[in-house]
Amino acid sequence: MDKYQYVKTMGLLLLYVICTSVRHVSTNTIDNNVTSDQSYGTFKDFINMYNKTYSSSEELRARFDIFKQSLERHRALNAARTHPHDALYGVTQFSDMTPQEFSASVLGHRSLGGQKASALKPNFQFLKIVKDVDPKFDWRTHKPAVVTKVRDQGSCGGCWAFSIVECMETQYALKTGKLIELSPQQLIDCADTPPDHGCGGGNLCATLEWLLDTNQTMVTEKKYPYKAKTGTCKHYTSTDVKVVNYTCRGYHDMTHQEDMMVSLLNHHGPLAVAVDATSWQDYIGGIIQHHCYDRYDNHAVQIVGYDKTGPVPYYIVRNSWGSKFGLNGYLNIKIGDNLCGIANTVGSLDVQ
């Protein structure tokens, strides 16, 4: 997203709704010092854009102060941009949260990678590396469709379940020609991979191992709908979809290892990866090349494609924070520097 598109997007946000009151709190109860602030109009548009509600004028004032801090952070981050393709930062659904609140709300509190990150199962022929890869590739453009719509995990730290289920959906569609939505909630409720559990976070490699070892079949989202909270496991007699092979390992410890990820992505299918998403709170577009470290594996996403044709090669990353986040629910992350820890824990699978 270039600067023109950013301005256009903010213009659309401003036109989204014109109103004289803030949801659940009348502007008449807000101090004149607040309503006269130049940022307050943008804050009101933000509230309506993302359907925010606050219980009191005190909470609204507190959230407005945090929102202004977010705007200052956006300005500082964008000041470092030197090219139109650089990452762009701005207002997101998380702009009324402190960084600590953001992490507590949507990022996992447990290990998403961990010691099992080098696990490999036998018969991983699909891992053979093919040097001849397309310069750009996107599973979203496959016909018939093999990628489901972007979902929203809400305040449940079940990202690990979404990323695995999304890879199962694509592999099933590639084998059968039928694209179905499987149930992340089933994994959140049922995956028995201590010490990880449910909305508190999960381990990608351990979950893939559990799916294979237990011969667990996954049911559809319609049959087992998402609740955004950890529940009691429901057992169904099902022959829907199951994992029959997987790999889960890191690609960060040798030169050009991410080329192996690109090859696997191109010739086999999307990848489930654990990342450090601490710095994603403000992302609205462009290619992430800086300000993204790998201190924690606190989030999981799906890589659905890549583009190596421009000056900065990048992965196309599908998130689970809804379609209003980033680039219609996606992010672009530079290939080659293990940015955000994207190569630390990488899962791929086969289904039947």
C-alpha positions, 0 to 999 in steps of 0.5 A, spaced: 500 500 500 503 506 497 501 513 501 496 515 496 492 508 498 493 510 505 490 517 504 484 514 500 483 508 506 483 514 511 478 518 507 474 512 506 474 511 514 472 518 515 466 517 510 464 511 513 459 514 518 458 521 520 455 522 527 454 526 533 455 521 539 460 516 541 457 509 542 454 508 549 457 514 551 454 521 549 459 526 547 455 531 552 459 527 557 466 528 555 470 534 557 471 540 552 478 539 552 477 532 549 472 533 544 476 539 541 482 535 540 484 535 533 485 527 533 478 526 536 474 526 530 479 520 527 477 517 534 470 517 533 471 514 526 475 509 529 469 507 534 464 506 528 469 503 523 470 497 528 464 497 532 467 499 539 463 500 545 465 503 552 462 503 558 463 510 561 466 517 559 472 515 563 473 509 559 472 513 553 477 518 555 482 513 557 482 509 550 482 516 547 489 517 550 491 510 548 489 512 541 493 518 541 499 514 543 498 509 537 497 515 532 504 518 535 507 511 534 504 510 527 508 517 525 514 514 528 514 508 524 512 511 518 518 516 518 523 511 517 519 509 510 524 510 504 520 506 499 513 505 497 513 498 498 516 499 505 511 496 511 506 502 512 503 503 519 496 506 521 489 505 525 487 498 526 482 495 530 487 494 536 489 502 536 485 503 543 489 498 546 496 498 549 501 494 546 501 490 553 493 489 552 494 487 545 499 482 546 494 479 552 488 479 547 490 476 541 497 473 542 498 466 545 501 465 552 504 458 551 509 455 546 507 455 539 514 452 537 518 449 542 523 443 542 519 439 537 520 444 532 525 439 528 520 433 528 520 430 522 515 424 520 517 418 516 515 418 508 516 425 507 517 425 500 513 431 499 519 435 502 524 434 496 526 440 494 525 443 487 530 448 485 525 450 479 520 454 482 515 460 480 518 467 481 511 468 484 505 464 486 499 465 490 494 459 492 489 464 493 488 464 485 488 457 484 482 454 480 478 451 483 479 455 489 483 452 495 483 457 500 477 459 505 476 466 507 479 469 512 477 468 519 477 472 526 480 468 532 477 474 537 480 474 544 481 467 544 489 465 543 487 459 538 491 462 532 495 455 532 488 451 531 486 456 525 493 455 521 493 448 522 486 447 520 487 452 514 492 447 511 488 441 512 482 445 508 487 447 502 490 440 502 483 436 502 481 441 496 487 439 492 485 432 493 478 432 492 476 439 488 472 440 494 473 446 499 470 446 505 471 450 512 474 445 518 473 447 525 478 450 529 474 450 535 475 442 535 482 443 535 481 448 541 477 443 545 480 436 543 487 437 542 491 433 548 498 436 547 500 438 554 502 443 557 498 447 551 491 448 551 485 451 548 485 459 547 491 459 552 495 457 546 498 451 542 504 448 540 504 447 532 508 441 532 505 437 538 498 438 535 500 435 528 503 429 532 497 428 536 493 429 529 497 423 526 498 419 532 491 419 534 488 418 527 483 424 529 478 426 524 476 433 523 469 435 522 466 442 519 466 448 522 458 448 521 458 441 525 463 444 530 462 452 530 467 457 533 466 459 540 472 463 541 473 460 548 475 453 550 470 448 551 469 441 552 471 436 547 465 434 543 466 427 539 463 425 532 463 419 528 466 422 522 470 420 516 471 427 514 478 429 514 485 427 517 492 428 517 496 422 514 503 425 514 506 432 516 513 435 517 515 440 522 521 443 523 525 450 523 529 453 516 533 458 520 539 455 521 543 455 515 544 459 509 538 459 503 534 455 508 528 459 506 529 457 499 526 450 501 520 453 504 519 457 498 520 450 494 515 447 499 510 452 499 510 452 491 510 445 490 506 442 496 501 447 499 501 453 504 505 452 510 503 453 518 508 457 521 509 460 528 511 467 529 513 473 533 507 478 532 508 483 537 510 488 532 503 487 528 499 491 532 499 497 527 500 494 520 496 496 515 500 494 508 507 494 505 512 489 506 515 488 513 522 488 513 524 491 520 521 492 527 519 485 527 524 480 531 523 473 533 524 473 541 517 469 542 513 464 538 507 468 540 502 467 534 501 462 528 499 464 521 499 461 514 503 462 508 499 462 502 504 464 497 510 469 495 513 474 490 520 474 488 519 479 482 520 485 485 526 489 489 524 485 496 521 478 495 516 477 500 511 471 503 504 472 503 501 471 510 494 469 512 492 472 519 486 470 523 484 477 525 479 478 520 479 481 514 479 488 516 486 487 518 492 489 514 491 487 507 484 484 507 486 480 513 493 478 510 500 481 511 507 481 506 513 479 510 520 479 507 523 473 505 530 471 507 532 474 514 527 470 518 523 476 520 518 475 525 521 468 526 517 466 520 522 460 519 523 458 526 517 453 526 514 451 519 509 445 519 506 442 512 502 436 512 498 431 507 491 429 508 486 424 506 
